[in-house]
Amino acid sequence: MAIGIKTGGRQRGTPNLITQEIRAIIKNIIANELEQLQTTLKDMDPDKRLEVIIKLLPYVLPKVEPVPMEKNEPYTI
């Protein structure tokens, strides 16, 4: 095989069909589960329910990062 020269396989930019099919299947599974999520959460123990909610938070809320304060930076409230 020549280095840097594509000699076979899919052409550049052609989507992988199996990957598309798998993503579509997973998307359908997730959509069905989201419809049942409230019922599922209500049936869980409070500890387990909180654990699941905490795991889902990063997909809904942006992650907050601390902003470092520089030396001699003006401080106002």
Contacts in CASP RR format, 6 or more apart in sequence:
PFRMAT RR
TARGET T0000
AUTHOR 0000-0000-0000
METHOD contacts of the structure
MODEL  1
MAIGIKTGGRQRGTPNLITQEIRAIIKNIIANELEQLQTTLKDMDPDKRL
EVIIKLLPYVLPKVEPVPMEKNEPYTI
1 7 0 8 1.000
6 12 0 8 1.000
10 16 0 8 1.000
33 40 0 8 1.000
41 49 0 8 1.000
41 52 0 8 1.000
41 53 0 8 1.000
44 52 0 8 1.000
69 75 0 8 1.000
END
